[in-house]
């Protein structure tokens, strides 16, 4: 029978690597709790129209990368979510989440884009996102950036820079758009095929080009910041002031843009130089027009998305590893007749928070003590719990240290396992 493999660009996450993911998720949940952000879980499959409207018809995601299909039962056009902000806004509209005030939300989960798999960029990738719905003030823009910054700092990451820009409001972007089109038309001989296609549909995206032949020309393009009015500049200045007050360093990047009209005011990215072309760890901004575009009431909103694979890859590059699958203890059971006592004891230890792996025998029995000790050592456990016939007869277990090099051992009374359980746990 033909051997089956995972879809290219959709990866299995196996032990021991999965321990790093679990550790990261624990850090995220703790950070979100401290900032009073609550978890939201939306479907992986959404109506295709949600992303056509919410992500943009002329974006690469919608034009080239979405996994879309027709439901054979009813002919409905469906799509595996390529991002989650439209899904969160759809849920907020559908369930009237902001009827009693703003909501701070976060999510973690898989997204799907059909593109060439490469380092830090996969067809099924995982994203962490935070969205603040119903808040118009610049302080929430700053709050979200401080949240992302604190998370990355707590993970121990170094050399991550913050880039900012402001997109102002619709009238300011419209004036800038006209100037931008006129400028690019004057340099049409330098535009590549993508830029020519976007010139009238989405000229802001030309500023984000990666084509080296266009870089010098793009650098000279009109900057949106020069078109901002007093209110937009005040919003942007407040964000910068709050970041300064909290010790966050930032740089204004005039080429940092979003090509969709529902974005406004602050946009930002957290960037590293250590992951090559996939150096953006987190990107976000204010999207005050999205609720109305998706059929809801006008509602201010701001949020960000963070690539989990990229963050974990940067941790690896910087030599920062955390999360371990090693149990606190490994139970060595000399004979099948000792299994009942051993398993009863392990249940008590686990109820006290101790992580214990029990040796699994074969149809021929439990195996030799020597082979079991080899397995105990390979497990990474700090202690071996030896349930030999002599120990069981005396109502005790031998606890042997495996990691400090001393080989020290002690005897503990089985009936008092609740009392000595804590001594087996790894220090916090």
QUIJO-V718297 format. One record per run of one state. SS is the DSSP state (alpha for helix, beta for strand, coil for the rest). FROM is the first residue (numbers start at 1). LEN is the number of residues. If there is no record, write none. Layout:
((SS | FROM | LEN) (SS | FROM | LEN))
This chain:
((coil | 1 | 16) (alpha | 17 | 18) (coil | 35 | 3) (beta | 38 | 2) (coil | 40 | 5) (beta | 45 | 3) (alpha | 48 | 7) (coil | 55 | 5) (alpha | 60 | 6) (coil | 66 | 1) (beta | 67 | 4) (coil | 71 | 6) (beta | 77 | 4) (coil | 81 | 4) (alpha | 85 | 10) (coil | 95 | 2) (alpha | 97 | 4) (coil | 101 | 2) (beta | 103 | 10) (coil | 113 | 5) (beta | 118 | 1) (coil | 119 | 2) (beta | 121 | 1) (coil | 122 | 2) (beta | 124 | 10) (coil | 134 | 4) (alpha | 138 | 17) (coil | 155 | 6) (beta | 161 | 6) (coil | 167 | 3) (alpha | 170 | 17) (coil | 187 | 1) (alpha | 188 | 3) (coil | 191 | 2) (alpha | 193 | 6) (coil | 199 | 4) (alpha | 203 | 6) (coil | 209 | 3) (alpha | 212 | 8) (coil | 220 | 4) (alpha | 224 | 4) (coil | 228 | 2) (alpha | 230 | 16) (coil | 246 | 5) (beta | 251 | 2) (coil | 253 | 11) (beta | 264 | 8) (coil | 272 | 8) (beta | 280 | 7) (coil | 287 | 3) (alpha | 290 | 4) (coil | 294 | 7) (beta | 301 | 7) (alpha | 308 | 10) (coil | 318 | 11) (beta | 329 | 5) (coil | 334 | 2) (alpha | 336 | 16) (coil | 352 | 4) (beta | 356 | 3) (coil | 359 | 3) (beta | 362 | 1) (coil | 363 | 2) (beta | 365 | 1) (coil | 366 | 3) (alpha | 369 | 11) (coil | 380 | 3) (beta | 383 | 5) (coil | 388 | 1) (alpha | 389 | 6) (coil | 395 | 1) (beta | 396 | 6) (coil | 402 | 7) (beta | 409 | 5) (alpha | 414 | 11) (coil | 425 | 4))
